[in-house]
Amino acid sequence: MRWLILLLVLDQMVKQWLMVGGRVIELNYGVAWGWGAGFDWLIVVLGLLWWVYKKFGWNWPTGMILAGGLSNLLDRVRWGGVVDYLNFFNLFSCNLADGLVVAGAVGLIYSLAYGSKSNIRG
């Protein structure tokens, strides 16, 4: 799981570099695509991260979800919103942490659908 910590640190380093240089595409104050702006997501995110860990244990998909969620949570604490620096065809903006959460969710769904219970627990 060291590579997940490495990805979390890399995401935070890129965000720090962009914030200091003023090159951020978007500072997202909500959740997906800015929905829910103004709501205190700190408690919700911490609760969801804890639930994922307790429900599924420590494995690759949950590690990806936790790493991405923690990186975006750090953004909310440090910058007041999530720093998005990737833009896809002017449709939506995201970051590496968002990609980790999505990939982890896909992996978790795949494990639940096709894996054994021992694979899900890691």
Secondary structure in CASP SS format (residue, H / E / C, confidence):
PFRMAT SS
TARGET T0000
AUTHOR 0000-0000-0000
METHOD secondary structure of the structure
MODEL  1
M C 1.00
R H 1.00
W H 1.00
L H 1.00
I H 1.00
L H 1.00
L H 1.00
L H 1.00
V H 1.00
L H 1.00
D H 1.00
Q H 1.00
M H 1.00
V H 1.00
K H 1.00
Q H 1.00
W H 1.00
L H 1.00
M H 1.00
V H 1.00
G H 1.00
G C 1.00
R C 1.00
V C 1.00
I C 1.00
E E 1.00
L E 1.00
N E 1.00
Y C 1.00
G C 1.00
V C 1.00
A H 1.00
W H 1.00
G H 1.00
W C 1.00
G C 1.00
A C 1.00
G C 1.00
F C 1.00
D C 1.00
W H 1.00
L H 1.00
I H 1.00
V H 1.00
V H 1.00
L H 1.00
G H 1.00
L H 1.00
L H 1.00
W H 1.00
W H 1.00
V H 1.00
Y H 1.00
K H 1.00
K H 1.00
F H 1.00
G C 1.00
W C 1.00
N C 1.00
W H 1.00
P H 1.00
T H 1.00
G H 1.00
M H 1.00
I H 1.00
L H 1.00
A H 1.00
G H 1.00
G H 1.00
L H 1.00
S H 1.00
N H 1.00
L H 1.00
L H 1.00
D H 1.00
R H 1.00
V H 1.00
R H 1.00
W H 1.00
G C 1.00
G C 1.00
V E 1.00
V E 1.00
D E 1.00
Y C 1.00
L E 1.00
N E 1.00
F E 1.00
F C 1.00
N C 1.00
L C 1.00
F E 1.00
S E 1.00
C E 1.00
N C 1.00
L H 1.00
A H 1.00
D H 1.00
G H 1.00
L H 1.00
V H 1.00
V H 1.00
A H 1.00
G H 1.00
A H 1.00
V H 1.00
G H 1.00
L H 1.00
I H 1.00
Y H 1.00
S H 1.00
L H 1.00
A H 1.00
Y H 1.00
G C 1.00
S C 1.00
K H 1.00
S H 1.00
N H 1.00
I H 1.00
R C 1.00
G C 1.00
END
